[in-house]
Amino acid sequence: MFMHNKRLMYTVRVSETNPALATLMLEQFGGPQGELAAAMRYFTQALAEEDPGRRDMLFDIATEELSHLEVIGSIVAMLNRGVKGQMAEAAMNEAELYLAANQGGESHTTSILFGGAPALVNSAGVPWTAAYIDSIGDPTCDLRSNIAAESRAKIVYERLINVTDDPGVKEALGFLMTREVAHQKSFEKALYSITPNFPSGKLPGRPDFADKYYNLSQGPGDQQGPWNSGEQWERVDEPEDQMAVDGGDGEATVQLSAAEEAALLAMKSRLASTVTDDPITGADLGAGPGAGTTTAPDGSGARRN
C-alpha cells in the first residue's frame, strides 16, 4: 500500500521561470537515467527478491526514487509556470509568446504539447519506455547494474547543476545527486553481503578460458596494465593463437539429414554464380562521370568514366 504525503522530500525553491532549463531537467524525470526508471527498476526487483533484507532495501530505495521523481517534476513545473499561464491565456502578442515558448532545446514542444507540465519524456522529447529497465532477476547482476545506474544518474545531475545558476535549483539537484551516492553504497554493501558474488549465476567459468586475455586490437596505442597482464592473466598476443582456441579447425559445421542435404544442394545449384560471364548491368548503362570503370554498353570491354 502506498500513501502520499503532500510535503516534498526536499523543498523546491526556483528563483525564476526558465522553460529551456525545464526541458533539460526532464532528463531526470523521463530519461533513461531518471528517477522513474530507477523507481521501476528497484520496485520490480523487490517484488521478485527472496532475501528479506535485500527486498526491504529495494522497496525503501524504490519508494525514495518516487519521492525524487516528485522533486524533479516540481522543479520542471515551477520552471514552466510562467510560460504555462501565458500560453493558456494568450497573455502576450504572437511574437512574444513564440519567443517565450521557444527559448531553447525542446522547450517549445513541452510548452505546446504538454502545457508546461512535466512530461514522461527525456530532454530530447523521447517518451519514457520500460526498455530502460535492465533487471535480469539475479541479485549479483542486478545489484551491479543498480550501482552503475546510480553512478550514471549522479553524472547527469552534475551536468544539470553545471547549466544553471539558480541557487535553489542547484541546492535541490545537489540533494538528489548526493542521494545517488548513498544508494550506491547501499547496493555495494548488499552485493558484498552475498558470498561468493562473482561470477554471477551458479555455473562456474571454464578454467581454461577464465584467465586468458586476448589482445585482439593491436597496433599503436597497445597498453598493458592489471586488466590484461600480470600473474592473474595469460596474455595471448599471437593471431594464430587467437583462432580456434578450442583446438578445432575454426569451421562451422552441422549434421544434415539426407533430405536436408538434397534440398541444400538443389538450392546451391540454382543460385550458383556464373563467374565466366560479365553481363552489362544498369550501372553500366547509366554510368556517368565519377562512376569509375564499367563495362561498355556494346560489350566491347571496360571503359573508365
N, C-alpha and C positions, 0 to 999 in steps of 0.2 A: 504494500500500500504506500502511496506517495501522498504527502501533504505539502502544499506550497505556502511558504512564508513570504509575504509581500516585501519584506525588507531584503535588500541585496546583500550578498555575502561581503561585498566591498562597495563603498559609496562611490558613485559616479559623479564627478564634477567636471563639466565641459565648459570651457571659458567662452567659446564662440562656435557658431554653426559652421560646418565645412563639409558639403556633400562629397567632394572629391576624397577627402580623408575618410569619410564614412565608407566609401566604396572599397578603399584599401583594407579597412577593418573587417570587411566581410570575409576576408581570407581566413580569419579565425572563427567565423560564425558558420559558414557553409563550405569551407575549403577542406582539402584532404588532411591537413594538419590541425584542423579546427576543433572546437570544443564538442560539437555534436558528434563528429566522428569518434573522438575519444570516449565520450559517454556511451555510445552504442557499442564500441569495441569492448569496453570493460564490463558493461552490463550483460552482454551476451556471453562473455567468458564466465561471469559469475554464475549465471543460470546453469551452466554445464559443469562447474567446478565441483569436484568431490571432496577436496580438502576443506574443512570448515574454516581454517584460518585464512587461506587464500580467498575463499568465497566471500568472507566478511570484508576483507580488504578491497576486493574488486567492487563490491556493492558500494562501499563507502566512497571510493575514488570515482566510480561512475556517477554517483549522485552529486559529488562535488563538481564534476565536469559539467553537469547540467546547470549548476549554480554559476559556473564560469560562463556558460553559454548565455545566461541571463545578463551577466555583467557586460560582456562584449556586445550583446544585442542592444542593451540600453545605451551604450556608447554610440552605436550606429544610429539608433533612433534619435538621440539628442543632437548629433551632428547634422542630421537631416531635418530637424524640426523646423528650421526657418523656411527652407525651400518647400517643405511639405505643405505648410499653410499657404504660401504664395502660389503654389501650383494648384491647390484645390480651389482657391478663391480668386485666381487670376488677379492677384494684388498688384502686379506690375504690368507695364506695357509689354508687348510681344518680345521686343528685342532684349529688354532687361530680364524677362523671365527665362528666355533662352540662355542667356549668359549665366544666370543663377543656377540653372539645371545642368549646364554643360561646362562645369569647372575643370574637368579632367577625368581621365580614365573612363570608367563606365558609369559615371555619376548621372548622366542623362538617362541611362537605362533604368537605374534604380529609382530615379525620380518619376519618370513617366510610367514605367511598368509596375512598380511596387509602391508608388506613392510615398517614397521615403521610408517605408517600413524595412526592418532588417530581414532580407530575403535569404532563403537557404541556397545561396549561390556563393561562388568564390569571387575574388576581386575582378575576375575577367567575365563574370556573368554565367559561368558554367554551373548548372544545377548540381546540388549535393547528390551523391549516389552511395548506395550500400557497398559498392565496389571498393570504397575507401577502407572497409573493414577487412583486415587480412588475417583474422584469427583462424587457427587450424585445429584447435582442440587438444593440443598438448601443452601443458603449462611451461615446460622448459623452452619451447618455441615461442609461445605467446608472450611470456614474460620478457624475453629478449626483444621481441617486436614492440612490446609496450615501452621498454626503455628507449628504443630508437625513436618511437613516436613522440615521447615526451621531449627527447633531445631536439627533434625537428621543430616541434611546437615552440620550444624556447628560442630557437634561432629566428623563427618568424616573428615572435614577439619582440625580439631585439631589433629587427628590421623596422617593425612598426613604430617602436619607440624612437628610432632614428629619424623618422619622417614627420614627426610632429613636435611643435614647441609648446603645445598646450600643457601646462603643468598638471592639471587634473587628469587628463587623459594619460600622460606619461606615468603618473602615480598608479593609476588603476592597471595599466598594462604591466608595470613593474611588479605589481602583486601577482597578476596572472602568470607572468614569466617565472617568478620565484616558486610558485606552486608546482610548476613543471619540474623544477629541481627536486622538490620534496617528493613528488611522485616517483621520479627516477630512483631515489634512494629506497623507497618502499618496495618497488619492484625488484631492485637489486637484492635486497635482504630476502625477499620471498624466493627469488631464484636460487640463492645460495643456501636456503634452508632445505633444498632438495639435494640429496646426496646419493649417487652422483647426479650431476645435471648436464654433463657433456659426454658424448654427443647426445642430441635429442633422440627420443624414442627408446626402444628396447633392444633392437638388434645391434650388435657390435659392428664396427667397421672391419673390413678385411685387413689384417695386419700387413700384407704385402704391398698395400697401396696407401695405408693411413699416414705414413711418414715421408712419402715422396713429394718432391716439389718439381714440377715440370716447367722448365724455363722455355716457354713456348713463344715468347715475344722477344726476339733477340736483335741486337744492333746497338747503335749509340743510345746511351741512357740506361743500359743494363745496370742494376744496382743489387747489392746483397745486404741483407740485414737479418734480424732474428726471425723474420717472417718466411725466409726462404733458404737459410743456410745455418750452419752450426750443428751441434751434436744431435739436435732433435730431428734434423732433416737429412734425407738422402736426395741430393740435388741431381737432377737429370738434365744435362745440357745438350748432349749429342742428339741430333734429329733422328738418327737411326734407332736410338733407344726410346724415342717418344712415340713410335708407331707400333701397333700390335703388341702392346705391353702385356697382354695376356699370354704371349708365347705362340699365338696363332699366326695366320698369314695376313690378317687385317682385311680379309674379304668378307662380304656379307653373303650368306647362303641360306637357302630354305629347302626343306624336303617337300616336293610336289607329288601329288597323286598322278597316275597315268593320264587321267582326263584333264587335269590342270596343265600338265606338261604339253599335251597335244594342243590345247587351246592357246597356250602361250606361244608355242612355235608358229601356229597359224597367224596369230596377231603380228609377231615379229616379221613374218614373211610378207604380210600385206602392207605393213608400214615401213618396210626397209627402204633406205636411201639408195638412189641410183647415183653413184659417185662419178660415173663416166660422162654424165650429161652436164651441160652448162646452160640451162634454159634462160631465155630472156624474161625478165620479171617486170612488174610495174615500176619498180625503182629505176630499171634500165630505161624504160620508155619515157619516163618523166624526168630524167636526170637533167640538172642544170648546173650552173657554176657552184662549186663547193661540194658537189656530190662525191668527189673522188673518182676512183677508177671504176667503171661499169662496163657491161657488155654492150657492144654496138647493136642498135635495133635491127640491123640487117644480118646480124650474126657473124660479121666479119672478124670479130676479135674484140679485145679490150680497148677502151678509149678512156682518156683522162679528161675530166670535166673541170 
